[in-house]
Amino acid sequence: MYRESTNMERALIVGVALDSDEIDINTSLEELKELVIAAGGTVVSEIIQRRDNINSAYFIGRGKAREIKNYCDELDITTVIFNDELSGAQLRNLEEVIDRKIVDRTNLILDIFAGRATSKEGKLQVKLAQLKYRLPRLVGFRDYLSREGGGIGTRGPGEQKLETDRRHILREINNIENQLKEVESNRSIKRKKRIDSNLPIVALVGYTNAGKSTLLNKLVKINRERDEIKPVYVKDMLFATLDTSLRRGKLSNGQEYLLTDTVGFVSKLPTHLIEAFKGTLEEVQYSDVLLHVVDASNKDLDIQIKTTIEILKDLDVLDKPIITVFNKMDKIDIESLIYDSMYIEDKIFISAMDDNHIDELVNLIEKRLPQKYRRVSMRIPYDRQSILDYIMSNYDVENIIYKEDGTYVDLEINSLDFHRYEEFII
């Protein structure tokens, strides 16, 4: 039994263990517990049922549902959270027997996202996913959405919207999809500008709470004389940040590159959520290098690695250079670190909390970027000022000398710009 926390929604978590499950039920429930905490609840206790198959009407069986009802009465539990996605009929049947609010894993994750999204696009994406999830489950949601107090699983579209007819909800879904097309169009324009700038793009991917945002902040500060860029929000909890962050980093040769953070992954990530955030996750497809950040101290790191790889496979980006960053090495001895190397080629062991090995990571990124850099001297005529402006904005220029026939500069230039401005290279 877990320790209680006051002033929080009291939850019982329920897991079903099948012989066909790849993930250990205790591992999965531990993650579910963290999700409940992230949603603002407290886990009072847990129940595991081992079954050969899922009950179509109650998921766990009517007898077990009655047992849970008695358990909730004894422990003053207000919410029962299942570790799997439930159908509308299962939600309704379980609520009738248990007489408590029933929340499944998918709705729990959507609920967390609803509370964390801050950008217009993020809010629209979550709302779209919630409506698509709730549409076939309106009857199951009716009872507890009408109760006072709200709580876990009730953030986002309110009772009034969900109690209207399906056609109204379908119109709302269509309206949100149209709004997202506009937002995605603007993002495409910004993406094109980034691509046209020829700055290489490095995307951080991985399990939620693996330390992606902390690492991004560290990489942004490296090779910079002063702290001039706003750091990304960091907190030790699942899904602390949702919206994609974009910052500029600098390689050891002075060349700038773009760092983009992505929404963290989790096992059994809801299909609706992957679909809704597909536009945002597409940013990964335009990156040149992926940093797969792994929490080295997590006992289930192999499961987390596999989960991330499967999502990257769905996004069709496994052909890109992937650097596996084993983070949080301050919490574990490298000798005791055991992992499956099946999905790992380039790797590095760091702690994003300190500067050790960060330079090595930056050098590894530089080696894996497809654009190669050459050290050159250039003479840019005064009547081609726009070229000088571009060079000064995108490169760390050295030895600037002004002569009668133009401006002379030394720098390391990428191969694309080398060929573009070859006539000015001495």
Secondary structure, 3 states (H helix, E strand, C coil): CCCCCCCCEEEEEEEEECCCCCCCHHHHHHHHHHHHHHCCEEEEEEEEEECCCCECCCECCHHHHHHHHHHHHHHCCCEEEECCCCCHHHHHHHHHHHCCEEEEHHHHHHHHHHHHCCCHHHHHHHHHHHHHHHHHHHHHHHHHHCCCCCCCCCCCCCHHHHCCCHHHHHHHHHHHHHHHHHHHHHHHHHHHHHHHCCCCEEEEEEECCCCHHHHHHHHHHCCCCCCCCCCCCCCCCCCCCCCCCEEEEECCCCCEEEEEECCCECCCCCHHHHHHCHHHHHHHHHCCEEEEEEECCCCCHHHHHHHHHHHHHHCCCCCCCEEEEEECHHHCCHHHCCCCHHHCCEEEECCCCCCCCHHHHHHHHHHHCCCCEEEEEEEECHHHHHHHHHHHHHCCCEEEEEECCEEEEEEEEEHHHHHHCHHHEC
